Amino acid sequence: MKILVTGANGLLGQKLARLLDEDPEIELVATARKPLGYALQNGVYAKMDIENKEDIVSAFFEHKPEVVIHAAAMTQVDDCEVQREQCWTANVTSVELLAEACQWYNTHLIYVSTDFIFDGSHGPLDENEKPAPVNYYGESKLAAEKVVQASSLTWSILRTVLVYGVTPDMSRSNIVLWVKNSLEQGKPIKVVNDQWRTPTLAEDLAMGCYLAAKKNAKGIFNISGKDFMSPYDIAIKTAEYFKLDKSLITATDSDTFKQTARRPLTTGFVIEKARKELGYEPRSFEEGLKIMSEQL
């Protein structure tokens, strides 16, 4: 099976490329705008800017992938709110271009989406929940889901939540690394305690993508962690695990923590469908911290 991965230099992209590269039954084509920051044992790198139609056409013509896992996106929520045209191009136009290319080669498209397509009024959520985004990032990701669903392709949409993990070059930050680094420097931090998520280890999300590809899964699947936690809970558990001073952590609420884009208060996912149909089983948050600590 030949699988093309977009965004192979990102946190998910790196974990996914390494996982696929280990499977002798998979021919991996890892794509990114710039050369990979790591070595592949069996797979190949192809330069591909997801916003450039010529790049996409060239990569598809040369490699003719059977599956595309679209892991690239503009994910900085506040930047998306301000830089709307750039966000739309990165998150929606790119999917239109990829879907068109997939149609030429009868390629199965796996699209990685987000809990931010929901309004945050309640959770955890299952796959049948009605989307209603409260920020532009969520709007762009929902629009891309609709592009996928309206296509004549075979497709999977994998929705995820608050991804955390470590890359070898430490180029990608996330809530766990931010908390750890802040406390190590003795910096007091304020963390919201009125938002709720099911934080997802990057390795688990990569495994969800891998399983969807191997099983030729079709439809929408929630792929996240299994622990329902607030960012404040995440910060406290991170401090405890790494034996850092948790007295530096102060709980606050979303009203006093001003950000450019609104965040949904409560999301998190029910993952029973992925468990039953894909065999997906994520680690606990503590197990995720252990994996991160071994990589640091």
Salt bridges, closest charged atoms under 4 A:
ASP23 OD2 - LYS214 NZ 3.00
GLU25 OE1 - LYS214 NZ 2.88
GLU27 OE1 - LYS2 NZ 3.97
ASP49 OD1 - ARG33 NE 3.22
GLU51 OE2 - ARG33 NH2 2.92
ASP55 OD2 - LYS47 NZ 3.11
GLU62 OE1 - HIS63 NE2 3.82
ASP78 OD1 - ARG263 NH1 2.59
GLU81 OE2 - ARG84 NH2 2.97
GLU100 OE2 - LYS53 NZ 3.58
ASP115 OD2 - ARG197 NE 3.76
GLU129 OE2 - HIS122 NE2 2.62
GLU145 OE1 - ARG159 NH2 2.75
GLU184 OE2 - LYS180 NZ 2.68
GLU203 OE2 - LYS15 NZ 2.91
ASP204 OD1 - ARG283 NH1 2.60
GLU240 OE2 - LYS246 NZ 2.71
GLU272 OE2 - ARG275 NH1 2.75
GLU281 OE2 - LYS226 NZ 3.70
GLU281 OE1 - ARG275 NE 2.99
GLU286 OE2 - LYS237 NZ 3.13
GLU294 OE2 - LYS290 NZ 2.61
